[in-house]
Amino acid sequence: MKKWYIANFKMSKEVEGEQSIVSYAEKFIPLVEDVEDNIIICTPFIHLSEAVCQFLDSEVMVGAENCAQWEAGAYTGEVSATMLDKAGVKAVILGHSERRNYFGENNEIVNKKVKLALKNGLIPVVCLSFESEEEFTNTLKDQLDEVLTDIDSGENILIAFEPTFAIGTGKALGKEEVKEFTAKIKEKLKEKGFDLPVLYGGSVKPDNAKDFVDFAGADGLLVGGASLDPEKFAAICKCTQA
């Protein structure tokens, strides 16, 4: 099965200008031409059109970092899944811990977004977040139950789990921990009748990526800070080819 490598640029200063996306694509595309796995570059809304243009003739997909829980209407400042689809976007990150912590998103809202993303042909990258192993155990079932409510098990969905203490801190989980969490999530998904790729996110770097995928059994990686450097992200995308 192909792995998934997803870049999440967030609202980083490195991608403040449109030219930064052009420069990134020029450097990144030649580095991953021989990668057979799936690669998605998720950029801020204002760069999506340029990113789609830059990656159009490559195998790299473009994704958004969020979408609205409404299909259309008077929601100033929001961007719908329909708009993303019409812009050529292929995927969207939903339920990221930063959306939950800073913008009050809950499982019900994420569920609505997942349904709209699927309706518009987008691949939802659904994030599960937790602050500790205890919280992981207590909330995993609730998060999966509520986020996947009334969603067909055959849909094309990616699950990404992210311990909040590892996001942007440089303190990634150990490979044994990632292996344990990945197995538990897959077990819970199987109980619900789902067979979905499970990705790990949290301080992923070129020097630990291979352990998470090969040893720990993650089906891919959701990468924040390291993805801003095209050479580092390319190395992560190629981690299992060495």
Secondary structure as a PSIPRED ss2 file (coil, helix, strand):
# PSIPRED VFORMAT (PSIPRED V4.0)

   1 M C   1.000  0.000  0.000
   2 K C   1.000  0.000  0.000
   3 K C   1.000  0.000  0.000
   4 W E   0.000  0.000  1.000
   5 Y E   0.000  0.000  1.000
   6 I E   0.000  0.000  1.000
   7 A E   0.000  0.000  1.000
   8 N E   0.000  0.000  1.000
   9 F C   1.000  0.000  0.000
  10 K C   1.000  0.000  0.000
  11 M C   1.000  0.000  0.000
  12 S C   1.000  0.000  0.000
  13 K H   0.000  1.000  0.000
  14 E H   0.000  1.000  0.000
  15 V H   0.000  1.000  0.000
  16 E C   1.000  0.000  0.000
  17 G C   1.000  0.000  0.000
  18 E H   0.000  1.000  0.000
  19 Q H   0.000  1.000  0.000
  20 S H   0.000  1.000  0.000
  21 I H   0.000  1.000  0.000
  22 V H   0.000  1.000  0.000
  23 S H   0.000  1.000  0.000
  24 Y H   0.000  1.000  0.000
  25 A H   0.000  1.000  0.000
  26 E H   0.000  1.000  0.000
  27 K H   0.000  1.000  0.000
  28 F H   0.000  1.000  0.000
  29 I H   0.000  1.000  0.000
  30 P H   0.000  1.000  0.000
  31 L H   0.000  1.000  0.000
  32 V C   1.000  0.000  0.000
  33 E C   1.000  0.000  0.000
  34 D C   1.000  0.000  0.000
  35 V C   1.000  0.000  0.000
  36 E C   1.000  0.000  0.000
  37 D C   1.000  0.000  0.000
  38 N E   0.000  0.000  1.000
  39 I E   0.000  0.000  1.000
  40 I E   0.000  0.000  1.000
  41 I E   0.000  0.000  1.000
  42 C E   0.000  0.000  1.000
  43 T E   0.000  0.000  1.000
  44 P C   1.000  0.000  0.000
  45 F H   0.000  1.000  0.000
  46 I H   0.000  1.000  0.000
  47 H H   0.000  1.000  0.000
  48 L H   0.000  1.000  0.000
  49 S H   0.000  1.000  0.000
  50 E H   0.000  1.000  0.000
  51 A H   0.000  1.000  0.000
  52 V H   0.000  1.000  0.000
  53 C H   0.000  1.000  0.000
  54 Q H   0.000  1.000  0.000
  55 F H   0.000  1.000  0.000
  56 L C   1.000  0.000  0.000
  57 D C   1.000  0.000  0.000
  58 S C   1.000  0.000  0.000
  59 E C   1.000  0.000  0.000
  60 V C   1.000  0.000  0.000
  61 M E   0.000  0.000  1.000
  62 V E   0.000  0.000  1.000
  63 G E   0.000  0.000  1.000
  64 A E   0.000  0.000  1.000
  65 E C   1.000  0.000  0.000
  66 N C   1.000  0.000  0.000
  67 C C   1.000  0.000  0.000
  68 A C   1.000  0.000  0.000
  69 Q C   1.000  0.000  0.000
  70 W C   1.000  0.000  0.000
  71 E C   1.000  0.000  0.000
  72 A C   1.000  0.000  0.000
  73 G C   1.000  0.000  0.000
  74 A C   1.000  0.000  0.000
  75 Y C   1.000  0.000  0.000
  76 T C   1.000  0.000  0.000
  77 G C   1.000  0.000  0.000
  78 E C   1.000  0.000  0.000
  79 V C   1.000  0.000  0.000
  80 S C   1.000  0.000  0.000
  81 A H   0.000  1.000  0.000
  82 T H   0.000  1.000  0.000
  83 M H   0.000  1.000  0.000
  84 L H   0.000  1.000  0.000
  85 D H   0.000  1.000  0.000
  86 K H   0.000  1.000  0.000
  87 A C   1.000  0.000  0.000
  88 G C   1.000  0.000  0.000
  89 V C   1.000  0.000  0.000
  90 K C   1.000  0.000  0.000
  91 A E   0.000  0.000  1.000
  92 V E   0.000  0.000  1.000
  93 I E   0.000  0.000  1.000
  94 L E   0.000  0.000  1.000
  95 G C   1.000  0.000  0.000
  96 H C   1.000  0.000  0.000
  97 S H   0.000  1.000  0.000
  98 E H   0.000  1.000  0.000
  99 R H   0.000  1.000  0.000
 100 R H   0.000  1.000  0.000
 101 N H   0.000  1.000  0.000
 102 Y H   0.000  1.000  0.000
 103 F H   0.000  1.000  0.000
 104 G C   1.000  0.000  0.000
 105 E C   1.000  0.000  0.000
 106 N C   1.000  0.000  0.000
 107 N H   0.000  1.000  0.000
 108 E H   0.000  1.000  0.000
 109 I H   0.000  1.000  0.000
 110 V H   0.000  1.000  0.000
 111 N H   0.000  1.000  0.000
 112 K H   0.000  1.000  0.000
 113 K H   0.000  1.000  0.000
 114 V H   0.000  1.000  0.000
 115 K H   0.000  1.000  0.000
 116 L H   0.000  1.000  0.000
 117 A H   0.000  1.000  0.000
 118 L H   0.000  1.000  0.000
 119 K H   0.000  1.000  0.000
 120 N C   1.000  0.000  0.000
 121 G C   1.000  0.000  0.000
 122 L C   1.000  0.000  0.000
 123 I E   0.000  0.000  1.000
 124 P E   0.000  0.000  1.000
 125 V E   0.000  0.000  1.000
 126 V E   0.000  0.000  1.000
 127 C E   0.000  0.000  1.000
 128 L E   0.000  0.000  1.000
 129 S E   0.000  0.000  1.000
 130 F E   0.000  0.000  1.000
 131 E C   1.000  0.000  0.000
 132 S C   1.000  0.000  0.000
 133 E H   0.000  1.000  0.000
 134 E H   0.000  1.000  0.000
 135 E H   0.000  1.000  0.000
 136 F H   0.000  1.000  0.000
 137 T H   0.000  1.000  0.000
 138 N H   0.000  1.000  0.000
 139 T H   0.000  1.000  0.000
 140 L H   0.000  1.000  0.000
 141 K H   0.000  1.000  0.000
 142 D H   0.000  1.000  0.000
 143 Q H   0.000  1.000  0.000
 144 L H   0.000  1.000  0.000
 145 D H   0.000  1.000  0.000
 146 E H   0.000  1.000  0.000
 147 V H   0.000  1.000  0.000
 148 L C   1.000  0.000  0.000
 149 T C   1.000  0.000  0.000
 150 D C   1.000  0.000  0.000
 151 I C   1.000  0.000  0.000
 152 D C   1.000  0.000  0.000
 153 S C   1.000  0.000  0.000
 154 G C   1.000  0.000  0.000
 155 E C   1.000  0.000  0.000
 156 N C   1.000  0.000  0.000
 157 I C   1.000  0.000  0.000
 158 L E   0.000  0.000  1.000
 159 I E   0.000  0.000  1.000
 160 A E   0.000  0.000  1.000
 161 F E   0.000  0.000  1.000
 162 E E   0.000  0.000  1.000
 163 P E   0.000  0.000  1.000
 164 T H   0.000  1.000  0.000
 165 F H   0.000  1.000  0.000
 166 A H   0.000  1.000  0.000
 167 I C   1.000  0.000  0.000
 168 G C   1.000  0.000  0.000
 169 T C   1.000  0.000  0.000
 170 G C   1.000  0.000  0.000
 171 K C   1.000  0.000  0.000
 172 A C   1.000  0.000  0.000
 173 L C   1.000  0.000  0.000
 174 G C   1.000  0.000  0.000
 175 K H   0.000  1.000  0.000
 176 E H   0.000  1.000  0.000
 177 E H   0.000  1.000  0.000
 178 V H   0.000  1.000  0.000
 179 K H   0.000  1.000  0.000
 180 E H   0.000  1.000  0.000
 181 F H   0.000  1.000  0.000
 182 T H   0.000  1.000  0.000
 183 A H   0.000  1.000  0.000
 184 K H   0.000  1.000  0.000
 185 I H   0.000  1.000  0.000
 186 K H   0.000  1.000  0.000
 187 E H   0.000  1.000  0.000
 188 K H   0.000  1.000  0.000
 189 L H   0.000  1.000  0.000
 190 K H   0.000  1.000  0.000
 191 E H   0.000  1.000  0.000
 192 K C   1.000  0.000  0.000
 193 G C   1.000  0.000  0.000
 194 F C   1.000  0.000  0.000
 195 D C   1.000  0.000  0.000
 196 L C   1.000  0.000  0.000
 197 P C   1.000  0.000  0.000
 198 V E   0.000  0.000  1.000
 199 L E   0.000  0.000  1.000
 200 Y E   0.000  0.000  1.000
 201 G E   0.000  0.000  1.000
 202 G C   1.000  0.000  0.000
 203 S C   1.000  0.000  0.000
 204 V C   1.000  0.000  0.000
 205 K C   1.000  0.000  0.000
 206 P C   1.000  0.000  0.000
 207 D C   1.000  0.000  0.000
 208 N C   1.000  0.000  0.000
 209 A H   0.000  1.000  0.000
 210 K H   0.000  1.000  0.000
 211 D H   0.000  1.000  0.000
 212 F H   0.000  1.000  0.000
 213 V H   0.000  1.000  0.000
 214 D H   0.000  1.000  0.000
 215 F H   0.000  1.000  0.000
 216 A C   1.000  0.000  0.000
 217 G C   1.000  0.000  0.000
 218 A C   1.000  0.000  0.000
 219 D C   1.000  0.000  0.000
 220 G E   0.000  0.000  1.000
 221 L E   0.000  0.000  1.000
 222 L E   0.000  0.000  1.000
 223 V E   0.000  0.000  1.000
 224 G C   1.000  0.000  0.000
 225 G H   0.000  1.000  0.000
 226 A H   0.000  1.000  0.000
 227 S H   0.000  1.000  0.000
 228 L H   0.000  1.000  0.000
 229 D C   1.000  0.000  0.000
 230 P H   0.000  1.000  0.000
 231 E H   0.000  1.000  0.000
 232 K H   0.000  1.000  0.000
 233 F H   0.000  1.000  0.000
 234 A H   0.000  1.000  0.000
 235 A H   0.000  1.000  0.000
 236 I H   0.000  1.000  0.000
 237 C H   0.000  1.000  0.000
 238 K C   1.000  0.000  0.000
 239 C C   1.000  0.000  0.000
 240 T C   1.000  0.000  0.000
 241 Q C   1.000  0.000  0.000
 242 A C   1.000  0.000  0.000
